[in-house]
Amino acid sequence: MARTAHIIRETSESHIDLELDLDGTGQTDIDTSVPFYNHMMTALGKHSLIDLKIKAWGDTDIDVHHTVEDTAIVFGEALKQALGDKRGIRRFADATVPLDEALAKAVVDISGRPYAVCTGEPAGYEYCMMGGHFTGSLVRHVMESIALHAGICLHMQVLAGRDPHHIAEAEFKALARALRFAVEPDPRVHGVPSTKGSL
């Protein structure tokens, strides 16, 4: 069975058209109208091996917040939809990813229970501007939005870093690698990997 999803979300603030395939090869076609976010979502697709197509636009003349948030919401919803009943997946995974001086660790549980904990970002990171539009505060907001709408537990920890771009990219790549292994089929798992029988 194909583990794919295609979701279109339209509001007065944004339009998001997103397709993903959990069993892809990391092929991406990303245009969120926010260049730095394109870079981050391209890295997320590439390193998770999730094929990802995103076409998004919105009221970026006001602020990029709505378009960034809504894209993260739709990505989370698509991830949840593509996972289906979660039979046969590994469920738990973690990844620690460096980018020069930056180091980020992501731990995920495809639990069906949304939770997000983000720690370790350096003081002032939330105010840093990347690519002229994307603030450091949006990184945590994206992580929280994905976790809440995918129904996963995510712990993201910044272990080291100085350059805001490097920190953000390490976080997205760590999430990507953790997702890659958590959603991957495990040949030793039969049924849903939970003592409750459902996730």
C-alpha positions in Angstrom: 0.0 0.0 0.0 1.3 3.4 -1.0 2.2 5.6 2.0 1.4 8.9 0.3 -0.7 12.0 1.0 -1.8 15.1 -1.0 -3.3 18.0 1.0 -4.5 21.4 -0.1 -5.2 24.0 2.6 -6.6 27.4 1.8 -7.2 30.2 4.2 -7.5 34.0 3.9 -3.8 34.1 4.8 -2.2 31.3 2.7 -2.6 28.6 0.1 -0.7 25.4 0.6 -0.5 22.4 -1.9 1.6 19.6 -0.5 2.4 16.1 -1.6 4.6 13.5 0.1 5.7 9.9 -0.3 7.2 8.3 2.8 8.8 5.6 0.7 10.6 7.9 -1.7 14.2 8.8 -2.3 14.3 12.3 -1.1 13.2 14.0 -4.3 11.9 17.5 -3.6 10.2 20.4 -5.4 9.8 23.2 -2.9 8.4 26.7 -3.4 7.0 28.2 -0.2 7.7 31.8 -1.4 10.1 32.1 1.6 13.6 31.3 0.3 15.2 30.2 3.6 12.3 28.0 4.3 12.6 26.4 0.9 16.2 25.6 1.9 15.1 24.0 5.2 12.2 22.0 3.7 14.4 20.8 0.9 16.9 19.5 3.5 14.1 17.9 5.4 12.9 16.0 2.3 16.4 15.1 1.1 17.6 13.7 4.4 14.4 11.9 5.4 14.1 10.2 2.0 10.6 11.5 1.9 9.6 12.7 -1.6 8.1 16.2 -1.0 6.4 18.7 -3.3 5.3 22.0 -1.8 3.7 25.0 -3.5 2.8 27.7 -1.0 2.1 31.3 -1.0 0.4 33.8 1.2 0.4 37.2 2.8 4.2 37.4 3.0 3.9 41.2 2.3 2.8 41.4 6.0 5.0 38.6 7.4 6.1 35.2 6.5 4.7 33.7 9.7 1.4 32.6 8.3 2.8 30.8 5.2 5.6 29.1 7.2 3.2 28.0 10.0 0.5 26.7 7.6 3.1 24.8 5.5 4.3 23.1 8.7 0.7 22.3 9.7 0.0 20.7 6.3 3.3 18.8 6.4 2.3 17.3 9.8 -1.2 16.4 8.6 0.2 14.8 5.4 2.7 12.8 7.5 -0.1 11.5 9.7 -2.3 10.6 6.8 0.5 8.8 4.9 1.4 6.8 8.0 -2.1 5.3 8.2 -2.5 2.8 11.1 1.3 2.8 11.5 1.6 -1.0 11.1 5.1 -2.3 10.8 7.0 0.9 11.5 10.1 1.3 13.7 8.2 4.0 15.7 11.1 5.4 17.7 14.3 7.0 16.3 16.9 9.6 17.1 19.5 11.4 15.2 22.3 13.8 16.1 23.5 16.0 13.2 26.4 18.4 13.0 26.8 21.4 10.7 30.2 22.9 11.3 30.1 24.3 14.9 26.4 23.5 15.3 25.0 20.2 16.7 21.4 19.3 17.0 19.7 16.1 18.3 16.1 15.0 17.4 14.3 12.2 19.1 10.9 11.1 17.8 8.1 8.7 18.8 5.4 8.1 16.2 3.1 7.8 19.1 -0.2 9.3 18.1 0.2 11.7 21.0 1.4 15.1 20.0 4.1 16.7 22.1 7.1 18.9 21.4 10.0 19.9 23.6 12.7 22.2 22.1 15.7 23.2 24.2 19.2 24.5 24.0 18.9 27.3 21.5 21.4 30.1 22.4 20.1 33.3 23.9 18.8 35.7 21.3 18.5 33.0 18.6 14.8 33.7 18.3 15.5 37.2 17.1 18.0 36.3 14.5 17.0 37.0 10.9 17.9 34.4 8.3 17.5 35.0 4.6 16.1 38.4 5.2 12.7 37.1 6.3 12.9 34.0 8.5 13.5 34.5 12.3 15.0 32.0 14.6 11.7 31.8 16.5 10.1 30.2 13.5 12.3 27.1 13.8 10.7 26.1 17.1 7.3 27.0 15.8 7.7 24.8 12.7 8.9 21.9 14.9 5.9 22.3 17.3 3.4 22.6 14.4 4.7 19.5 12.7 4.6 17.5 15.9 1.1 18.6 16.9 -0.4 18.0 13.5 1.4 14.7 12.8 0.5 13.4 16.2 4.1 12.6 17.1 6.3 13.3 20.2 9.4 15.3 19.2 12.3 16.3 21.4 14.7 18.7 19.7 17.9 19.8 21.5 20.5 22.2 20.2 23.8 20.9 21.7 26.1 23.5 20.2 26.1 26.3 17.7 27.0 29.9 17.0 25.8 30.7 13.5 21.9 30.9 13.3 21.8 29.4 9.8 23.9 26.4 10.9 21.8 25.9 14.0 18.5 25.9 12.1 19.8 23.7 9.3 21.2 21.2 11.9 17.7 21.1 13.6 15.9 20.4 10.3 18.4 17.8 9.2 18.2 16.1 12.6 14.5 15.9 12.4 14.8 14.6 8.9 17.1 11.7 9.9 15.0 10.8 12.9 11.8 10.7 10.8 13.6 8.6 8.2 14.2 5.8 10.6 11.0 6.2 12.7 8.6 5.9 9.8 10.6 3.1 8.1 9.1 -0.4 7.9 10.9 -2.8 10.3 10.7 -6.4 8.9 10.7 -7.7 12.5 7.6 -5.7 13.5 4.3 -7.3 12.9 1.2 -5.2 13.4 1.2 -1.9 15.3 4.3 -1.4 17.5 2.4 -0.7 20.7 1.3 -2.8 23.7 -2.1 -1.0 23.3 -2.5 -2.3 19.8 -2.9 1.1 18.3 -1.1 4.4 17.8 
